[in-house]
Amino acid sequence: MEQGGNPFAEIERVKNLTAQLFKNVKETEDLIFRGNGDKVAKERKQREAFKSKVNARIKDSLDSVWVTDEASSMAASCLSRLQHDHYSLGAALMVCSRRLELREGRPPQESKEDRLQEALAAEQEILNSAREAMLVLGGELMRRIDELNKVRTEISAETAQVRRDANEADKQGNHNALNSAPNSVASTPRASVMRSPQSFRNNEDMKERHQALIVMGKRASELQAEVGDLSQRTDILLTQSKAAADQSAAHVSGTLQRRTGEASALTRTMRSHVTNADFALLVAERTLEKSVRKLDPDDAQALSKFAASKGMVEELRSTRRDLQEDLWRKTVSLNIDEACRRVTPQWAAGCYERPPETARSPASATRRRPMSASVSTGKLKS
């Protein structure tokens, strides 16, 4: 300022400069607040977009968890049904095996292969094959259940971590927004030195977690489809196994009933012939004993007839002995087959020492009553 100038002019100049300065400061302040407002709005929009993305990912993850739970429940139900039918066929298999074991006690002449033996062997093969197929399918279901539980645990852990990271990022973003606000009109906004939601969203860890959740969600859907296929296979296997087991059991039951019926009728007939032979031998021996006293030693024809009669008696005695042996064998075989008819799952499992007795009809009681000591004890009467 020059010496001796006009003081009024200087005063006016100061007033003008002061007004201009405040005007510029106000304009600068407006620009700063406008810029800060735009920045805050942008950051808020980014945070909201980030939250929406995280919430969508969490919702997808929870849907994947629900998928795994539903698939696990379906697999567990199929496994339970397989176990139930496996035990059920196991009871039938014990009955079949016990019948085969009983029939091993038949006399050697009666142990040749027959229709009943073939039916029991076929039933045993059907039951073993069905139970083996159930074990294989059950193993596949158990592996799927283990994998589903593992995927569910991993999805839950990753989802929880994403949620924690998102909350931390949101808190950090709000903290940065507060710190970035100017403290006075003349202050300048400080640059944020902390991570923002935008920077956190671009974080490699977050990307990896999101990618892992996507992969695990796809795997959960694949496992659900695999369990659905296994469920269909379970339905088919159980239906076919039950039909085959029922058919084989009905065939064995019918064959066993026919065999015992035929054997019972045959043993009655044989027992009747043994009785007739015993009576014929008794009468013939007494008659020949009386005839031998009256026999003329010089009568060649009478002697020849007497010798032929003695030979026929011996032949009848031998035939009767063979018939009684055969009757004993068939009676033993019949008793074994009757025991096979009374086999129950409880007895086959060893719960009882003897098969349960059934109500006997008068005919069956007569059939089981031995005709002589030779039949009941197995000793042959000479």
C-alpha positions as a printed NumPy array, in Angstrom:
array([[   0.   ,    0.   ,    0.   ],
       [   1.378,    3.344,   -0.974],
       [   2.019,    5.946,    1.69 ],
       [  -0.408,    8.788,    1.799],
       [  -3.09 ,    6.979,   -0.216],
       [  -6.782,    7.477,    0.086],
       [  -7.896,    5.612,    3.223],
       [ -11.499,    5.479,    2.079],
       [ -10.463,    3.763,   -1.114],
       [  -8.465,    1.206,    0.846],
       [ -11.368,    0.586,    3.164],
       [ -13.645,    0.071,    0.199],
       [ -11.162,   -2.257,   -1.378],
       [ -10.909,   -4.318,    1.838],
       [ -14.672,   -4.536,    2.019],
       [ -14.859,   -5.733,   -1.564],
       [ -12.077,   -8.286,   -1.084],
       [ -13.722,   -9.532,    2.107],
       [ -17.085,   -9.952,    0.391],
       [ -15.409,  -11.697,   -2.555],
       [ -13.472,  -13.981,   -0.195],
       [ -16.562,  -15.052,    1.707],
       [ -18.368,  -15.571,   -1.552],
       [ -15.562,  -17.795,   -2.848],
       [ -15.373,  -19.675,    0.458],
       [ -19.114,  -20.289,    0.381],
       [ -18.964,  -21.493,   -3.216],
       [ -16.044,  -23.739,   -2.316],
       [ -17.945,  -25.08 ,    0.661],
       [ -21.012,  -25.732,   -1.509],
       [ -18.869,  -27.591,   -4.034],
       [ -17.259,  -29.651,   -1.273],
       [ -20.591,  -30.576,    0.335],
       [ -22.081,  -31.335,   -3.04 ],
       [ -19.132,  -33.566,   -3.866],
       [ -19.272,  -35.208,   -0.479],
       [ -23.002,  -35.781,   -0.852],
       [ -22.52 ,  -37.373,   -4.255],
       [ -19.746,  -39.513,   -2.834],
       [ -21.845,  -40.551,    0.148],
       [ -24.784,  -41.337,   -2.114],
       [ -22.528,  -43.349,   -4.398],
       [ -21.036,  -45.229,   -1.493],
       [ -24.483,  -45.828,   -0.043],
       [ -25.636,  -47.186,   -3.372],
       [ -22.587,  -49.398,   -3.553],
       [ -23.217,  -50.661,   -0.021],
       [ -26.844,  -51.37 ,   -0.832],
       [ -25.846,  -53.212,   -3.999],
       [ -23.239,  -55.1  ,   -2.   ],
       [ -25.822,  -56.002,    0.661],
       [ -28.283,  -57.121,   -2.01 ],
       [ -25.641,  -59.329,   -3.6  ],
       [ -24.632,  -60.79 ,   -0.254],
       [ -28.264,  -61.358,    0.752],
       [ -28.972,  -63.037,   -2.574],
       [ -25.942,  -65.28 ,   -2.095],
       [ -27.016,  -66.094,    1.457],
       [ -30.55 ,  -66.885,    0.261],
       [ -29.165,  -69.174,   -2.462],
       [ -26.967,  -70.838,    0.131],
       [ -29.894,  -71.367,    2.477],
       [ -31.851,  -72.829,   -0.43 ],
       [ -28.942,  -75.192,   -1.024],
       [ -29.016,  -76.148,    2.654],
       [ -32.739,  -76.893,    2.324],
       [ -31.989,  -78.997,   -0.769],
       [ -29.417,  -81.031,    1.162],
       [ -31.828,  -81.504,    4.074],
       [ -34.599,  -82.683,    1.769],
       [ -32.258,  -85.039,   -0.109],
       [ -30.881,  -86.404,    3.17 ],
       [ -34.405,  -87.029,    4.451],
       [ -35.333,  -88.841,    1.237],
       [ -32.166,  -90.932,    1.343],
       [ -32.711,  -91.782,    5.02 ],
       [ -36.28 ,  -92.874,    4.262],
       [ -35.099,  -95.124,    1.413],
       [ -32.363,  -96.545,    3.646],
       [ -34.901,  -97.3  ,    6.382],
       [ -37.167,  -99.108,    3.928],
       [ -34.233, -101.12 ,    2.604],
       [ -33.209, -102.104,    6.123],
       [ -36.765, -103.154,    6.997],
       [ -37.115, -105.344,    3.916],
       [ -33.583, -106.668,    4.388],
       [ -34.527, -107.882,    7.866],
       [ -37.841, -109.23 ,    6.582],
       [ -36.137, -111.251,    3.85 ],
       [ -33.559, -112.306,    6.416],
       [ -36.309, -113.959,    8.471],
       [ -37.565, -115.78 ,    5.362],
       [ -33.987, -116.788,    4.539],
       [ -33.508, -118.252,    8.035],
       [ -36.671, -120.314,    7.575],
       [ -35.465, -121.533,    4.182],
       [ -31.989, -122.36 ,    5.509],
       [ -33.46 , -124.186,    8.505],
       [ -35.648, -126.275,    6.207],
       [ -32.656, -127.203,    4.085],
       [ -30.753, -128.096,    7.246],
       [ -33.591, -130.312,    8.46 ],
       [ -33.796, -132.104,    5.126],
       [ -30.117, -133.009,    5.363],
       [ -31.205, -135.528,    8.027],
       [ -33.202, -137.606,    5.569],
       [ -32.082, -141.19 ,    4.904],
       [ -29.562, -141.45 ,    2.042],
       [ -32.101, -143.171,   -0.207],
       [ -34.476, -140.208,    0.263],
       [ -31.83 , -137.499,   -0.093],
       [ -31.834, -137.374,   -3.852],
       [ -32.78 , -134.076,   -5.483],
       [ -36.51 , -133.538,   -5.713],
       [ -38.864, -130.672,   -6.552],
       [ -39.027, -129.499,   -2.966],
       [ -35.247, -129.419,   -2.687],
       [ -35.028, -127.499,   -5.96 ],
       [ -37.725, -125.056,   -4.79 ],
       [ -35.897, -124.44 ,   -1.49 ],
       [ -32.584, -123.937,   -3.279],
       [ -34.215, -121.493,   -5.707],
       [ -35.849, -119.588,   -2.828],
       [ -32.523, -119.381,   -1.007],
       [ -30.827, -118.004,   -4.133],
       [ -33.589, -115.42 ,   -4.693],
       [ -33.461, -114.221,   -1.087],
       [ -29.664, -114.02 ,   -1.02 ],
       [ -29.576, -112.097,   -4.306],
       [ -32.27 , -109.66 ,   -3.153],
       [ -30.569, -109.009,    0.183],
       [ -27.207, -108.529,   -1.523],
       [ -28.74 , -105.995,   -3.931],
       [ -30.288, -104.174,   -0.949],
       [ -26.901, -104.009,    0.769],
       [ -25.282, -102.543,   -2.347],
       [ -28.027,  -99.956,   -2.807],
       [ -27.975,  -99.153,    0.903],
       [ -24.233,  -98.532,    0.709],
       [ -24.754,  -96.058,   -2.116],
       [ -27.427,  -94.252,   -0.108],
       [ -25.162,  -94.055,    2.948],
       [ -22.377,  -92.563,    0.854],
       [ -24.783,  -89.952,   -0.531],
       [ -25.998,  -89.127,    2.975],
       [ -22.412,  -88.643,    4.195],
       [ -21.611,  -86.409,    1.226],
       [ -24.815,  -84.412,    1.704],
       [ -23.978,  -83.836,    5.368],
       [ -20.482,  -82.74 ,    4.409],
       [ -21.756,  -80.334,    1.737],
       [ -24.36 ,  -78.95 ,    4.143],
       [ -21.733,  -78.312,    6.801],
       [ -19.44 ,  -76.579,    4.33 ],
       [ -22.259,  -74.429,    2.919],
       [ -23.353,  -73.423,    6.424],
       [ -19.806,  -72.532,    7.438],
       [ -19.133,  -70.511,    4.284],
       [ -22.494,  -68.748,    4.542],
       [ -21.84 ,  -67.792,    8.151],
       [ -18.402,  -66.46 ,    7.218],
       [ -19.837,  -64.432,    4.323],
       [ -22.434,  -62.968,    6.65 ],
       [ -19.782,  -62.016,    9.223],
       [ -17.559,  -60.471,    6.576],
       [ -20.493,  -58.552,    5.102],
       [ -21.424,  -57.136,    8.524],
       [ -17.822,  -56.156,    9.168],
       [ -17.574,  -54.495,    5.763],
       [ -20.828,  -52.599,    6.357],
       [ -19.623,  -51.354,    9.743],
       [ -16.281,  -50.35 ,    8.258],
       [ -18.005,  -48.501,    5.435],
       [ -20.179,  -46.528,    7.849],
       [ -17.123,  -45.722,    9.924],
       [ -15.248,  -44.434,    6.861],
       [ -18.219,  -42.324,    5.824],
       [ -18.284,  -40.622,    9.22 ],
       [ -14.543,  -40.026,    9.218],
       [ -14.601,  -38.59 ,    5.696],
       [ -17.047,  -35.787,    6.624],
       [ -15.378,  -32.295,    7.043],
       [ -15.218,  -30.98 ,   10.605],
       [ -15.545,  -27.308,    9.669],
       [ -16.402,  -25.098,    6.805],
       [ -12.806,  -24.437,    5.966],
       [ -11.589,  -27.997,    6.379],
       [ -10.969,  -30.305,    3.441],
       [ -12.331,  -33.902,    3.307],
       [  -9.834,  -36.546,    4.37 ],
       [  -9.228,  -39.414,    2.051],
       [ -10.513,  -42.71 ,    3.38 ],
       [  -7.687,  -45.002,    4.354],
       [  -9.942,  -47.962,    5.304],
       [ -11.54 ,  -50.52 ,    3.013],
       [ -14.901,  -49.638,    1.513],
       [ -17.62 ,  -52.123,    0.515],
       [ -16.487,  -51.713,   -3.06 ],
       [ -12.917,  -52.648,   -2.215],
       [ -14.127,  -55.476,    0.023],
       [ -16.343,  -56.781,   -2.73 ],
       [ -13.351,  -57.02 ,   -4.95 ],
       [ -11.431,  -58.841,   -2.27 ],
       [ -10.1  ,  -62.188,   -3.429],
       [ -11.287,  -64.003,   -0.3  ],
       [ -14.841,  -62.844,   -0.889],
       [ -14.723,  -63.907,   -4.507],
       [ -13.399,  -67.306,   -3.551],
       [ -16.127,  -67.788,   -0.97 ],
       [ -18.836,  -66.808,   -3.405],
       [ -17.386,  -69.121,   -6.039],
       [ -17.141,  -71.963,   -3.495],
       [ -20.775,  -71.436,   -2.508],
       [ -21.821,  -71.602,   -6.154],
       [ -19.896,  -74.839,   -6.655],
       [ -21.298,  -76.376,   -3.479],
       [ -24.834,  -75.331,   -4.443],
       [ -24.436,  -77.085,   -7.791],
       [ -23.103,  -80.169,   -6.032],
       [ -26.092,  -80.134,   -3.669],
       [ -28.443,  -80.084,   -6.67 ],
       [ -26.513,  -82.934,   -8.284],
       [ -26.723,  -84.976,   -5.088],
       [ -30.458,  -84.311,   -4.9  ],
       [ -30.851,  -85.672,   -8.431],
       [ -28.717,  -88.715,   -7.568],
       [ -30.785,  -89.396,   -4.459],
       [ -33.953,  -89.124,   -6.544],
       [ -32.568,  -91.747,   -8.924],
       [ -31.623,  -93.97 ,   -5.983],
       [ -35.136,  -93.555,   -4.595],
       [ -36.616,  -94.83 ,   -7.851],
       [ -34.184,  -97.743,   -7.857],
       [ -35.186,  -98.485,   -4.268],
       [ -38.872,  -98.605,   -5.181],
       [ -38.185, -100.932,   -8.105],
       [ -35.885, -103.197,   -6.097],
       [ -38.288, -103.5  ,   -3.166],
       [ -41.243, -104.211,   -5.447],
       [ -39.384, -106.825,   -7.479],
       [ -37.797, -108.435,   -4.414],
       [ -41.096, -108.722,   -2.584],
       [ -42.816, -110.194,   -5.64 ],
       [ -40.013, -112.721,   -6.207],
       [ -39.85 , -113.651,   -2.509],
       [ -43.635, -114.082,   -2.256],
       [ -43.699, -116.159,   -5.429],
       [ -40.857, -118.423,   -4.29 ],
       [ -42.385, -118.787,   -0.815],
       [ -45.763, -119.721,   -2.307],
       [ -44.059, -122.247,   -4.602],
       [ -42.186, -123.821,   -1.678],
       [ -45.317, -123.909,    0.472],
       [ -47.38 , -125.505,   -2.287],
       [ -44.66 , -128.022,   -3.12 ],
       [ -44.191, -128.888,    0.541],
       [ -47.92 , -129.349,    1.046],
       [ -48.243, -131.587,   -2.018],
       [ -45.191, -133.603,   -1.026],
       [ -46.383, -134.224,    2.522],
       [ -49.834, -135.102,    1.247],
       [ -48.486, -137.594,   -1.279],
       [ -46.005, -139.019,    1.212],
       [ -48.716, -139.381,    3.834],
       [ -50.977, -141.263,    1.442],
       [ -48.09 , -143.462,    0.312],
       [ -47.016, -144.339,    3.856],
       [ -50.606, -145.251,    4.756],
       [ -50.742, -147.575,    1.772],
       [ -47.352, -149.078,    2.571],
       [ -48.288, -149.531,    6.22 ],
       [ -51.463, -151.324,    5.157],
       [ -49.462, -153.667,    2.899],
       [ -46.976, -154.37 ,    5.681],
       [ -49.884, -155.297,    7.959],
       [ -51.361, -157.538,    5.251],
       [ -47.975, -159.156,    4.707],
       [ -47.591, -159.786,    8.435],
       [ -51.021, -161.412,    8.538],
       [ -50.301, -163.455,    5.412],
       [ -46.978, -164.653,    6.836],
       [ -48.596, -165.611,   10.121],
       [ -51.37 , -167.578,    8.418],
       [ -48.994, -169.201,    5.921],
       [ -46.499, -170.247,    8.586],
       [ -49.181, -171.81 ,   10.771],
       [ -50.755, -173.564,    7.807],
       [ -47.428, -174.919,    6.58 ],
       [ -46.57 , -175.999,   10.123],
       [ -49.75 , -178.067,   10.233],
       [ -49.237, -179.346,    6.697],
       [ -45.739, -180.604,    7.339],
       [ -47.105, -183.179,    9.83 ],
       [ -49.506, -184.55 ,    7.24 ],
       [ -47.055, -184.464,    4.353],
       [ -46.337, -187.893,    2.746],
       [ -42.611, -188.281,    2.13 ],
       [ -43.352, -190.403,   -0.933],
       [ -45.642, -187.807,   -2.537],
       [ -43.253, -185.933,   -4.835],
       [ -45.887, -183.521,   -6.074],
       [ -46.912, -182.571,   -2.532],
       [ -43.283, -182.174,   -1.528],
       [ -42.638, -179.935,   -4.526],
       [ -45.695, -177.833,   -3.725],
       [ -44.643, -177.567,   -0.085],
       [ -41.136, -176.46 ,   -1.075],
       [ -42.596, -173.851,   -3.432],
       [ -44.825, -172.56 ,   -0.647],
       [ -41.861, -172.319,    1.726],
       [ -39.966, -170.402,   -0.962],
       [ -42.868, -168.01 ,   -1.432],
       [ -43.019, -167.454,    2.325],
       [ -39.335, -166.57 ,    2.414],
       [ -39.749, -164.3  ,   -0.607],
       [ -42.743, -162.591,    1.031],
       [ -40.778, -162.172,    4.26 ],
       [ -37.865, -160.629,    2.341],
       [ -40.2  , -158.369,    0.363],
       [ -41.989, -157.377,    3.549],
       [ -38.634, -156.531,    5.138],
       [ -37.685, -154.347,    2.153],
       [ -41.094, -152.689,    2.218],
       [ -40.795, -151.99 ,    5.927],
       [ -37.338, -150.48 ,    5.438],
       [ -38.717, -148.275,    2.702],
       [ -41.661, -147.383,    4.958],
       [ -39.267, -146.386,    7.729],
       [ -37.261, -144.176,    5.365],
       [ -40.35 , -142.525,    3.966],
       [ -41.805, -142.05 ,    7.451],
       [ -38.618, -140.334,    8.596],
       [ -38.63 , -138.18 ,    5.464],
       [ -42.306, -137.356,    5.991],
       [ -41.688, -136.361,    9.611],
       [ -38.85 , -134.085,    8.463],
       [ -41.052, -132.466,    5.828],
       [ -43.794, -132.017,    8.424],
       [ -41.229, -130.335,   10.679],
       [ -40.288, -128.088,    7.738],
       [ -43.903, -126.986,    7.494],
       [ -43.855, -125.943,   11.163],
       [ -40.647, -123.907,   10.942],
       [ -41.166, -120.299,   12.054],
       [ -38.738, -117.363,   11.939],
       [ -38.51 , -117.414,   15.749],
       [ -37.525, -121.06 ,   15.851],
       [ -35.181, -120.694,   12.882],
       [ -33.467, -117.829,   14.729],
       [ -32.866, -120.095,   17.732],
       [ -35.512, -118.67 ,   20.068],
       [ -36.982, -122.133,   20.669],
       [ -35.403, -125.564,   20.878],
       [ -38.25 , -127.315,   19.053],
       [ -40.589, -126.269,   16.261],
       [ -44.032, -125.207,   17.507],
       [ -46.609, -127.96 ,   17.582],
       [ -49.718, -127.587,   15.471],
       [ -53.156, -128.997,   16.102],
       [ -53.317, -132.566,   14.823],
       [ -56.242, -134.004,   12.984],
       [ -57.374, -137.563,   13.806],
       [ -55.986, -138.746,   10.492],
       [ -52.581, -137.207,   11.143],
       [ -52.528, -138.661,   14.661],
       [ -53.26 , -142.097,   13.212],
       [ -50.584, -141.577,   10.587],
       [ -47.949, -140.727,   13.17 ],
       [ -48.783, -143.682,   15.476],
       [ -46.199, -146.448,   14.728],
       [ -47.517, -149.824,   13.623],
       [ -44.777, -151.747,   15.375],
       [ -41.567, -151.328,   17.283],
       [ -39.643, -151.822,   14.082],
       [ -41.133, -148.652,   12.542],
       [ -40.925, -146.469,   15.655],
       [ -37.364, -147.407,   16.601],
       [ -35.959, -147.946,   13.152],
       [ -35.069, -151.632,   13.907],
       [ -36.094, -154.11 ,   11.272],
       [ -38.231, -157.044,   12.247],
       [ -36.842, -160.24 ,   10.833]])
